[in-house]
C-alpha cells in the first residue's frame, strides 16, 4: 500500500463532506494534514483529473464570485464507493505509518462505514508492548520513547473507538 492511496483517500474524504474546487480542497488540509501526507497543490490537481477519468468525481463550472469561473467537484456514487474501498484496503495493512492512518480515519469519518481495524490494532499493540519492554530494560525513559508510547496509545484508543 503506497502513500498515494492515503492521499487519494484524504482528497475523496474531503469531497464526500462538501463539493469543492481544487483550491478549496488544498486549503481545507491547511498546514496540518497536507504536510503529513506530502500533498502539494500540483499533485492534487493531477489527482483530481485522474479521479475524473476513473468516474469518481464530476465537475461543474461555478461563476458569480469576484474570482474567475472555477470548477467545483463532487463525488459520484462510484467515488463514494471508492472512499469505502480505499479505507477498507488501508485498514487491512499491517505496519501502516501514521500518514495513511490519518487518511483511514478521514475516510471513516467521511463515509460513516465501519472498518475492520483489527490488523492495525494488533500491530500497534505489539509495537506498544515492545516499547514498554524497552523502557523497562536498561534504557532510560527518553522523551522520544515517551512520545512514541503516547502516540501508539492514542492511535490504539482511536482504533478501538471506530473498530
C-alpha positions in Angstrom: 0.0 0.0 0.0 1.5 3.3 -1.0 1.2 6.7 0.4 -0.6 7.6 -2.9 -3.6 5.6 -1.7 -3.7 7.5 1.5 -3.6 10.8 -0.4 -6.4 9.7 -2.6 -8.5 8.7 0.3 -7.9 12.0 2.0 -9.0 14.0 -1.0 -12.0 11.8 -1.6 -12.9 12.2 2.0 -13.0 16.0 1.8 -15.2 15.8 -1.3 -17.5 13.4 0.4 -18.2 16.1 3.0 -18.5 19.0 0.6 -18.4 19.8 -3.1 -15.3 21.9 -3.6 -13.0 23.4 -6.1 -9.3 22.3 -6.2 -8.0 25.4 -4.2 -10.7 24.8 -1.6 -9.6 21.2 -1.2 -6.0 22.3 -0.9 -6.7 24.9 1.8 -9.0 22.5 3.7 -5.9 20.5 4.6 -4.2 23.6 5.7 -0.8 23.4 7.4 -1.8 20.4 9.4 -2.6 17.3 7.4 -1.2 18.3 4.0 2.5 18.2 5.2 1.9 14.9 6.9 0.6 13.4 3.7 3.0 15.2 1.4 0.1 16.6 -0.5 1.0 19.5 -2.7 -1.3 21.5 -4.9 0.1 20.4 -8.3 -0.3 16.7 -7.3 -3.8 17.4 -6.1 -4.9 18.8 -9.5 -3.3 15.8 -11.2 -5.2 13.5 -8.8 -8.5 15.3 -9.5 -8.0 14.7 -13.2 -7.3 11.0 -12.6 -10.4 10.8 -10.4 -12.5 12.3 -13.2 -11.1 9.7 -15.7 -12.0 6.9 -13.2 -15.5 8.3 -12.9 -15.1 9.0 -9.1 -15.8 12.8 -9.5 -17.6 15.1 -11.8 -17.0 18.8 -12.2 -19.3 21.8 -12.9 -18.4 25.4 -13.6 -19.2 27.9 -10.9 -19.4 31.6 -11.6 -20.8 34.6 -9.8 -17.9 35.3 -7.5 -15.3 38.0 -7.8 -12.9 35.3 -9.0 -12.8 33.8 -12.5 -15.1 30.8 -13.1 -13.8 27.7 -11.3 -14.6 24.1 -11.4 -16.4 22.6 -8.4 -16.0 18.9 -7.9 -18.4 16.4 -6.4 -18.3 12.7 -5.8 -20.2 10.3 -7.9 -21.6 7.1 -6.5 -18.6 5.3 -7.8 -16.4 7.9 -5.9 -18.4 7.3 -2.7 -17.7 3.5 -3.0 -14.0 4.3 -3.7 -13.9 6.1 -0.2 -15.2 2.9 1.4 -13.0 0.6 -0.6 -9.8 2.6 -0.1 -10.5 3.0 3.6 -11.0 -0.8 4.0 -7.9 -1.5 1.9 -5.7 0.7 4.0 -7.2 -0.5 7.3 -6.1 -4.1 6.4 -2.4 -3.1 6.1 -0.1 -4.0 9.0 2.7 -1.6 9.9 0.7 1.3 8.5 2.6 4.6 9.1 0.8 7.5 10.7 0.1 9.4 7.4 -2.0 6.6 5.9 -3.6 6.1 9.3 -4.8 9.7 9.2 -6.3 9.0 5.8 -8.1 5.9 7.0 -9.6 7.9 9.9 -10.6 10.7 7.4 -12.3 8.1 5.2 -14.0 6.6 8.2 -15.3 10.0 9.3 -16.5 10.8 5.8 -18.1 7.5 4.9 -19.6 6.5 8.3 -18.8 2.9 7.3 -17.4 0.7 10.0 -13.9 -0.6 9.3 -12.2 -3.7 10.5 -9.2 -2.3 12.2 -8.1 -5.5 13.9 -4.9 -5.8 12.0 -3.9 -2.3 12.7 -4.8 -2.7 16.4 -2.8 -5.9 16.8 0.3 -4.3 15.1 0.0 -1.2 17.3 -0.5 -3.3 20.4 2.7 -5.3 19.6 4.6 -2.1 18.9 3.5 -0.6 22.2 4.4 -3.8 24.1 7.9 -3.7 22.5 8.3 0.0 23.6 7.2 -0.8 27.1 9.6 -3.7 27.3 12.4 -1.5 26.0 11.5 1.2 28.6 11.6 -1.4 31.3 15.0 -2.7 30.2 18.4 -1.0 30.7 17.2 2.0 28.7 16.3 5.3 30.3 12.8 6.6 29.6 13.7 9.1 26.9 11.5 11.9 25.6 11.4 10.1 22.2 10.3 6.8 23.8 7.7 8.6 25.9 6.3 10.3 22.8 6.3 7.1 20.8 4.4 5.3 23.5 1.8 8.1 23.8 1.3 8.2 20.1 0.7 4.5 20.0 -1.7 4.7 23.0 -3.6 7.4 21.2 -3.7 5.5 18.0 -4.9 2.4 19.8 -7.6 4.3 21.6 -8.9 5.8 18.4 -8.8 2.5 16.5 -10.7 0.8 19.3 -13.4 3.5 19.1 -14.0 3.0 15.4 -13.4 -0.7 15.1 
